[in-house]
Amino acid sequence: MQHLLSLKDYSKEQIEQILELAKDVKANPTKYAEALKGKSVVTLFEKPSLRTRVTFDIGVNKLGGHAVYLDSQNGAMGKRETVQDFAANLSRWCDAIVARVYDHQTLVEMTEHASVPVINSLCNLYHPCQALADFLTISEHFDDLSQVHLAYVGDGNNVTHSLLLCGAILGTTVTAVSPRGHNVDAQILKEAEALAAVSGAKIRVTDSLDDIDGVDVIYTDTWVSMGDNTPLEQVKEIYMPYQINQALLDKTGAKKVLHCQPAHREWEITSEVMDGPASLILDQAENRMHAQNAVLLTLMKG
């Protein structure tokens, strides 16, 4: 049985198969309308969500299955009852567990006691479902991902980590540009570099926007991650030079723009860009559902 905790556990062929399946699910929805008939998926949320909750709920329904939403009203998993018991009990009723948690270790423990696939829908270290949707979106506009240069600009966070890992596996050039002191995790960067050495991808981390001239796609995220109560005003001086605006697009030559949302308009990205012709942001949001459905179909096919 296979889980999805991080894309680093997947091969290039496996990721490409998921992306191709996602495209087919998107293009031919009726073909998969009963693919999960009689199946139930529990979606656990320790963190609030719009895109993740809705895309999994509606996505499972479109596949003919049933989604059961569990929120965090009883506190983080492991408080009211152990993660072990949570996973073991759910496994007796459902066919897959989707979990959005604060701590990656919660997911690791869950896989040790679950007898059904566990899917990471966000944790402190990774956001693999987002990265799959992102590369699905990019592949709809660029035929060869190995020829694409993707630049992530902003806080080095869980999204950045998954973009680096996925790009490294697929052979994409990925540059992460973050202010000093806000870089990606050193161990995850090391893992991405090792994967890139196999695929031929180019992975780079820098604090200079001068290093992304000639990029194809620019990507950003909120400056303050979910769960961090730091006011945006406190980090404005640090991050404002890294804002995605039309001047940066003109300077770098970027053809497309991505943002995983929620977005703080006029902070990390301007409305001019977010609503402009280069924006793929709503396509990217829609593709969360198609990519996730491909993951569900792949992991639940048994």
Solvent accessible surface area in square Angstrom, and as a share of the most:
residue,aa,sasa,rsa
1,M,142,0.63
2,Q,66,0.29
3,H,39,0.17
4,L,0,0.00
5,L,24,0.12
6,S,2,0.01
7,L,2,0.01
8,K,71,0.30
9,D,93,0.48
10,Y,9,0.04
11,S,53,0.34
12,K,88,0.37
13,E,111,0.50
14,Q,64,0.29
15,I,0,0.00
16,E,73,0.33
17,Q,105,0.46
18,I,4,0.02
19,L,6,0.03
20,E,106,0.47
21,L,44,0.22
22,A,0,0.00
23,K,62,0.26
24,D,39,0.20
25,V,7,0.04
26,K,66,0.28
27,A,75,0.58
28,N,64,0.33
29,P,76,0.48
30,T,121,0.70
31,K,135,0.57
32,Y,28,0.11
33,A,46,0.36
34,E,122,0.55
35,A,49,0.38
36,L,5,0.02
37,K,142,0.60
38,G,78,0.75
39,K,68,0.29
40,S,29,0.18
41,V,0,0.00
42,V,7,0.04
43,T,6,0.03
44,L,6,0.03
45,F,8,0.04
46,E,14,0.06
47,K,17,0.07
48,P,93,0.59
49,S,36,0.23
50,L,113,0.56
51,R,40,0.15
52,T,3,0.02
53,R,97,0.35
54,V,64,0.37
55,T,15,0.09
56,F,1,0.00
57,D,57,0.30
58,I,80,0.41
59,G,0,0.00
60,V,0,0.00
61,N,103,0.53
62,K,103,0.43
63,L,3,0.01
64,G,31,0.30
65,G,11,0.10
66,H,109,0.49
67,A,18,0.14
68,V,53,0.31
69,Y,72,0.27
70,L,61,0.30
71,D,70,0.36
72,S,45,0.29
73,Q,150,0.67
74,N,84,0.43
75,G,39,0.37
76,A,40,0.31
77,M,23,0.10
78,G,37,0.35
79,K,158,0.67
80,R,168,0.61
81,E,65,0.29
82,T,71,0.41
83,V,10,0.06
84,Q,86,0.38
85,D,60,0.31
86,F,45,0.19
87,A,0,0.00
88,A,41,0.32
89,N,65,0.34
90,L,12,0.06
91,S,14,0.09
92,R,206,0.75
93,W,179,0.63
94,C,7,0.04
95,D,47,0.24
96,A,0,0.00
97,I,0,0.00
98,V,0,0.00
99,A,0,0.00
100,R,15,0.05
101,V,0,0.00
102,Y,103,0.39
103,D,71,0.37
104,H,28,0.12
105,Q,104,0.46
106,T,18,0.11
107,L,0,0.00
108,V,43,0.25
109,E,58,0.26
110,M,0,0.00
111,T,27,0.16
112,E,117,0.53
113,H,66,0.29
114,A,10,0.08
115,S,78,0.50
116,V,17,0.10
117,P,11,0.07
118,V,0,0.00
119,I,0,0.00
120,N,0,0.00
121,S,0,0.00
122,L,14,0.07
123,C,0,0.00
124,N,76,0.39
125,L,55,0.27
126,Y,9,0.03
127,H,8,0.03
128,P,0,0.00
129,C,1,0.00
130,Q,4,0.02
131,A,1,0.01
132,L,0,0.00
133,A,0,0.00
134,D,0,0.00
135,F,0,0.00
136,L,0,0.00
137,T,0,0.00
138,I,0,0.00
139,S,17,0.11
140,E,68,0.31
141,H,79,0.35
142,F,34,0.14
143,D,157,0.81
144,D,69,0.36
145,L,25,0.12
146,S,49,0.32
147,Q,140,0.62
148,V,3,0.02
149,H,37,0.17
150,L,0,0.00
151,A,0,0.00
152,Y,0,0.00
153,V,0,0.00
154,G,0,0.00
155,D,22,0.11
156,G,14,0.13
157,N,13,0.07
158,N,19,0.10
159,V,6,0.03
160,T,0,0.00
161,H,9,0.04
162,S,2,0.01
163,L,0,0.00
164,L,0,0.00
165,L,1,0.00
166,C,0,0.00
167,G,0,0.00
168,A,0,0.00
169,I,10,0.05
170,L,5,0.02
171,G,7,0.07
172,T,0,0.00
173,T,29,0.17
174,V,1,0.00
175,T,4,0.02
176,A,1,0.00
177,V,0,0.00
178,S,0,0.00
179,P,7,0.04
180,R,200,0.73
181,G,74,0.71
182,H,58,0.26
183,N,64,0.33
184,V,13,0.08
185,D,59,0.31
186,A,81,0.63
187,Q,102,0.45
188,I,6,0.03
189,L,35,0.18
190,K,133,0.56
191,E,44,0.20
192,A,0,0.00
193,E,84,0.38
194,A,63,0.49
195,L,48,0.24
196,A,7,0.05
197,A,88,0.68
198,V,132,0.76
199,S,39,0.25
200,G,58,0.56
201,A,12,0.09
202,K,142,0.60
203,I,27,0.13
204,R,127,0.46
205,V,41,0.24
206,T,17,0.10
207,D,43,0.22
208,S,37,0.24
209,L,34,0.17
210,D,99,0.52
211,D,41,0.21
212,I,0,0.00
213,D,83,0.43
214,G,60,0.58
215,V,1,0.00
216,D,21,0.11
217,V,0,0.00
218,I,0,0.00
219,Y,0,0.00
220,T,1,0.00
221,D,9,0.05
222,T,13,0.08
223,W,7,0.02
224,V,21,0.12
225,S,39,0.25
226,M,68,0.30
227,G,56,0.54
228,D,74,0.39
229,N,147,0.75
230,T,45,0.26
231,P,71,0.44
232,L,32,0.16
233,E,119,0.53
234,Q,126,0.56
235,V,17,0.10
236,K,80,0.34
237,E,157,0.70
238,I,71,0.36
239,Y,3,0.01
240,M,58,0.26
241,P,87,0.55
242,Y,25,0.10
243,Q,22,0.10
244,I,0,0.00
245,N,41,0.21
246,Q,67,0.30
247,A,73,0.57
248,L,11,0.06
249,L,11,0.06
250,D,102,0.53
251,K,103,0.43
252,T,3,0.02
253,G,42,0.41
254,A,11,0.09
255,K,110,0.47
256,K,47,0.20
257,V,0,0.00
258,L,0,0.00
259,H,1,0.00
260,C,11,0.06
261,Q,32,0.14
262,P,72,0.45
263,A,28,0.22
264,H,68,0.30
265,R,107,0.39
266,E,92,0.41
267,W,60,0.21
268,E,0,0.00
269,I,0,0.00
270,T,20,0.11
271,S,31,0.20
272,E,115,0.52
273,V,2,0.01
274,M,21,0.09
275,D,98,0.51
276,G,17,0.17
277,P,139,0.88
278,A,16,0.13
279,S,26,0.17
280,L,10,0.05
281,I,4,0.02
282,L,142,0.71
283,D,59,0.31
284,Q,2,0.01
285,A,19,0.15
286,E,81,0.36
287,N,0,0.00
288,R,6,0.02
289,M,26,0.11
290,H,17,0.08
291,A,1,0.01
292,Q,0,0.00
293,N,3,0.02
294,A,0,0.00
295,V,1,0.01
296,L,0,0.00
297,L,22,0.11
298,T,35,0.20
299,L,20,0.10
300,M,16,0.07
301,K,172,0.73
302,G,107,1.03
